[in-house]
């Protein structure tokens, strides 16, 4: 029996970059992993209503471009963030960076070089965890090239259902073939390693900045 095809992921305008022009002050928003600017839109609207220009950046290799994720490095995300920051600097006198989860690590990493007027970190990501995960990570990465994050998923969990239906545009989670197709989704540990590297880079940069003035 052929495998049921899933809908195209992140197929919708809400998942794309957005820029809302308002005042002279600007906010650059970074989403999490494996999210999209859609998760930053509610906050972006609040900032715009308060008179801020807002740019929600779509990071390379995520969203509708997720098929290219395995070819991306955290440097691609850093380069995109720096470019967006430089563009805002040309028109706005003060810029703040706002990052959620992995986007928080990216915001901090970017701030080390760009020196924004402000920095807002929402549940920032630093690492995959301590203890045995940190110690055994090189071995895990060597032995397990790919992981299936939904292999044992509980598709009745409300938060998971909401996230999947947003990712796959209201996918039918009651369909057994759809559920099986979701369980077969695999992610390269090389991609996870890039997220980890970004978190570690941001953390080390933050610790280093504590010993010197901005």
C-alpha positions in Angstrom: 0.0 0.0 0.0 1.5 3.4 -1.0 2.2 5.8 1.8 -0.4 8.6 2.3 1.1 11.9 1.2 0.9 14.7 3.8 -0.2 18.2 2.8 2.5 20.7 2.0 3.9 22.0 5.4 3.6 25.6 6.4 1.5 26.4 3.3 0.0 29.8 4.0 0.8 33.5 4.1 0.8 33.6 8.0 4.0 31.5 7.9 5.9 33.9 5.7 8.1 36.9 6.7 6.1 40.0 7.5 7.0 43.7 7.8 4.6 46.2 9.2 5.7 49.9 8.9 4.9 52.2 11.7 7.2 54.4 13.8 10.9 55.2 13.8 11.7 52.5 16.3 11.8 49.0 15.0 11.6 45.4 16.3 13.1 42.4 14.6 11.4 39.2 15.6 12.9 35.7 15.4 10.7 32.5 15.5 11.6 29.2 17.1 12.5 25.8 15.7 10.9 24.3 13.7 8.4 27.2 13.7 7.7 30.2 11.4 6.9 33.9 11.7 3.3 32.8 12.4 4.1 32.3 16.1 5.5 35.9 16.3 2.5 37.6 14.6 0.4 38.2 17.8 3.3 39.9 19.5 4.2 41.8 16.3 0.7 43.2 16.2 0.9 44.4 19.8 4.2 46.2 18.9 2.8 47.7 15.7 -0.3 49.0 17.6 2.1 50.6 20.0 3.8 52.5 17.2 6.7 50.2 16.3 7.8 49.1 12.9 7.9 45.3 13.0 9.8 42.7 10.9 9.1 39.0 11.5 11.9 37.2 9.8 11.4 33.8 8.1 14.7 31.9 8.8 16.3 29.9 5.9 15.5 26.2 5.8 12.4 26.4 7.8 8.7 27.0 7.0 7.8 26.2 3.4 11.6 25.8 2.8 12.0 23.0 5.3 12.9 20.5 2.6 16.3 22.3 2.5 16.8 22.2 6.3 19.5 19.5 6.1 21.6 21.7 3.9 21.5 24.6 6.3 23.9 25.6 9.1 23.3 28.0 12.0 25.5 30.4 10.1 22.7 30.7 7.5 20.3 31.8 10.2 22.9 34.2 11.6 23.6 35.7 8.2 19.9 36.2 7.6 19.5 37.9 10.9 22.4 40.2 10.3 21.2 41.2 6.9 17.7 42.0 8.3 19.3 44.0 11.1 21.4 46.0 8.6 18.4 46.8 6.5 16.4 48.1 9.5 19.4 50.2 10.6 19.2 52.2 7.3 15.8 53.5 8.1 15.3 53.3 11.9 17.2 55.0 14.7 16.6 52.3 17.4 16.1 48.6 16.9 15.3 45.8 19.4 15.7 42.1 18.9 13.0 39.7 20.1 13.5 36.0 19.9 11.4 33.0 20.9 13.0 29.6 21.8 15.7 29.0 19.2 15.0 32.5 18.0 16.1 33.7 21.5 19.5 32.1 21.0 19.7 33.7 17.6 18.7 37.1 19.0 21.4 36.9 21.6 24.0 35.6 19.1 23.1 38.5 16.8 23.2 41.1 19.6 26.8 40.2 20.4 27.8 41.7 17.0 25.0 44.2 16.2 24.5 45.8 19.6 20.7 46.6 19.4 19.0 49.1 21.6 17.2 46.3 23.4 16.9 42.5 23.6 13.9 40.5 24.5 14.3 36.7 25.0 11.1 34.6 25.3 11.8 31.0 26.6 15.3 31.1 25.0 16.9 27.9 24.0 20.4 27.3 25.3 21.1 23.5 25.0 19.5 20.1 24.5 20.1 19.4 28.2 22.8 18.6 30.6 24.0 15.4 32.2 24.3 12.4 30.0 22.8 14.1 27.0 25.7 16.5 26.9 28.3 13.8 27.6 26.9 11.3 25.1 25.9 13.7 22.4 28.9 13.0 20.1 28.2 9.2 20.3 24.5 9.7 19.8 25.1 11.8 16.7 27.5 9.2 15.3 25.2 6.2 15.9 21.8 7.7 15.1 21.9 9.7 11.9 18.2 10.4 11.9 15.4 10.5 14.5 11.6 10.2 14.1 10.2 12.8 16.6 6.6 11.7 16.2 7.2 7.9 16.2 5.5 7.5 19.6 3.4 10.6 19.5 0.0 10.8 21.3 -2.2 12.4 18.6 -4.9 13.1 21.1 -2.8 15.6 23.0 -4.3 19.1 22.4 -1.0 21.0 22.1 0.4 18.5 19.6 -2.8 18.5 17.5 -2.9 22.2 17.4 0.8 22.4 16.3 0.4 19.7 13.6 -2.9 21.2 12.2 -1.2 24.5 12.0 1.9 23.0 10.3 -0.1 20.9 7.8 -3.1 23.2 7.4 -5.8 21.4 9.4 -4.5 17.9 8.5 -7.0 15.0 9.4 -5.4 13.5 12.5 -8.2 10.9 12.8 -7.0 9.3 9.6 -4.8 6.2 10.5 -2.8 6.6 7.3 -2.1 10.2 8.1 -1.0 9.3 11.6 1.4 6.7 10.2 2.8 9.1 7.7 3.4 11.6 10.5 5.2 8.9 12.6 7.5 8.2 9.7 8.7 11.9 9.4 12.4 11.9 10.2 14.9 14.6 11.1 18.6 14.5 10.6 20.6 14.8 13.7 22.9 17.1 11.7 20.1 19.7 11.7 19.6 19.2 15.5 23.3 19.7 15.9 23.1 23.1 14.2 20.4 24.2 16.6 22.6 23.0 19.5 25.6 24.8 18.1 23.6 28.1 17.9 22.5 27.7 21.5 26.0 27.0 22.7 27.4 30.0 20.7 24.8 32.3 22.2 25.4 31.1 25.7 29.2 31.4 25.5 28.8 34.9 23.9 26.4 35.9 26.7 28.8 34.7 29.4 31.7 36.5 27.8 29.7 39.7 27.5 29.1 39.7 31.3 32.7 40.5 31.8 32.9 43.4 29.5 30.7 46.6 28.9 28.6 47.0 25.8 
